[in-house]
Amino acid sequence: MDVQEAIRTRQSCRQFSDKPVPQVLVRKILETARWSPSGSNVQPWHIDVMTGDVLQGLVDRVMAQDHLFPKGEGAEYPIHPENLIDPYNARRWECAEDMYGSVNIARDDRAGRIHQYSQNLRFFGAPVGFMYTIHRSMGQGHWADMGMLLQSVMLTARAEGLHTCPQQVWAMWPKTVSEYLKVPDDRMIFCGMGLGYMDTDHPINNWRTTRQDIDDFTTFAGFDDPA
Ligand SMILES: Cc1cc2nc3c(=O)[nH]c(=O)nc-3n(C[C@H](O)[C@H](O)[C@H](O)COP(=O)(O)O)c2cc1C
């Protein structure tokens, strides 16, 4: 698979099959992804890779706290600005409505939405869960480094025939995650990620988000050749 195909076929997988992913394959993905760039090559990331009983143990701990759904324990950082302005807010709503719509969960179906939310906390059934943490001393510049790593993992996973779902929902459970994984106080939970094989029959995986056209988000200057 070339990089163009990996980018175009990556999508957030919200239902994985139960096909296991061997450690050797996870390591192969990380062996490539570790070559992600970072500002001045500081590589401010750490990943906890979980499977089996360890993964299930974390899922069980958060699922036992369903009284805290959907807000969780209080986010490590503001995942969205408090007042997300348009057009960003409109895109966020479109994404949510399309996702819930794909599995016929109406806007006023609170129980259905909470149930779908809870699938996040099951890593959408993925056999492998990643937890990405970043040193608390890092500012915005180095948070971008984490994005580089996430995308590298996701694209390399595609090249191996796997799918992923990046999951900021885990940043809303910092206490439980940090205690469970013994994350040192100086590292914060940036996000989680499910990794595995996609359940291609599930309707939650059979819709795609939209994107702006190139000319809606770029400004070209200085070119004298035709577009
Ligand atoms: C850093 C990050 C965190 C995300 N967190 C979640 C999450 O917690 N739950 C979820 O269902 N999707 C999550 N997503 C997936 C986005 O909703 C998704 O990337 C976006 O809607 C575009 O769709 P696509 O990934 O299918 O192309 C996250 C994406 C990113 C980049």
The ligand as a Tripos MOL2 file, in Angstrom:
@<TRIPOS>MOLECULE
LIG
   31    33     1     0     0
SMALL
NO_CHARGES

@<TRIPOS>ATOM
      1 C1         -6.6010   13.3610   18.5080 C.3       1 LIG1
      2 C2         -7.9140   12.7320   18.1090 C.ar      1 LIG1
      3 C3         -8.7840   12.2770   19.0720 C.ar      1 LIG1
      4 C4         -9.9870   11.6600   18.7340 C.ar      1 LIG1
      5 N1        -10.8050   11.1600   19.7100 N.ar      1 LIG1
      6 C5        -11.9080   10.4390   19.3770 C.ar      1 LIG1
      7 C6        -12.6890    9.7930   20.3790 C.ar      1 LIG1
      8 O1        -12.4410    9.8920   21.5640 O.2       1 LIG1
      9 N2        -13.7410    9.0490   19.9730 N.ar      1 LIG1
     10 C7        -14.0700    8.8960   18.6570 C.ar      1 LIG1
     11 O2        -15.0350    8.1830   18.3660 O.2       1 LIG1
     12 N3        -13.3440    9.5030   17.6920 N.ar      1 LIG1
     13 C8        -12.2740   10.2530   18.0100 C.ar      1 LIG1
     14 N4        -11.4990   10.8360   17.0410 N.ar      1 LIG1
     15 C9        -11.8410   10.6090   15.6420 C.3       1 LIG1
     16 C10       -12.3660   11.8610   14.9290 C.3       1 LIG1
     17 O3        -13.7060   12.0620   15.2400 O.3       1 LIG1
     18 C11       -12.1520   11.6180   13.4260 C.3       1 LIG1
     19 O4        -10.7740   11.5690   13.1580 O.3       1 LIG1
     20 C12       -12.7700   12.7030   12.5530 C.3       1 LIG1
     21 O5        -14.1600   12.7700   12.7170 O.3       1 LIG1
     22 C13       -12.4540   12.4320   11.0760 C.3       1 LIG1
     23 O6        -12.9590   11.1550   10.6910 O.3       1 LIG1
     24 P1        -12.0260    9.9950   10.1850 P.3       1 LIG1
     25 O7        -10.9540    9.7610   11.2200 O.co2     1 LIG1
     26 O8        -12.9330    8.7970   10.0490 O.co2     1 LIG1
     27 O9        -11.4410   10.4290    8.8780 O.co2     1 LIG1
     28 C14       -10.3230   11.5170   17.3640 C.ar      1 LIG1
     29 C15        -9.4440   11.9980   16.3890 C.ar      1 LIG1
     30 C16        -8.2680   12.5970   16.7530 C.ar      1 LIG1
     31 C17        -7.3420   13.0960   15.6650 C.3       1 LIG1
@<TRIPOS>BOND
     1     1     2 1
     2     2     3 ar
     3     2    30 ar
     4     3     4 ar
     5     4     5 ar
     6     4    28 ar
     7     5     6 ar
     8     6     7 ar
     9     6    13 1
    10     7     8 2
    11     7     9 ar
    12     9    10 ar
    13    10    11 2
    14    10    12 ar
    15    12    13 ar
    16    13    14 ar
    17    14    15 1
    18    14    28 ar
    19    15    16 1
    20    16    17 1
    21    16    18 1
    22    18    19 1
    23    18    20 1
    24    20    21 1
    25    20    22 1
    26    22    23 1
    27    23    24 1
    28    24    25 2
    29    24    26 1
    30    24    27 1
    31    28    29 ar
    32    29    30 ar
    33    30    31 1
@<TRIPOS>SUBSTRUCTURE
     1 LIG1         1 GROUP 0 **** ****
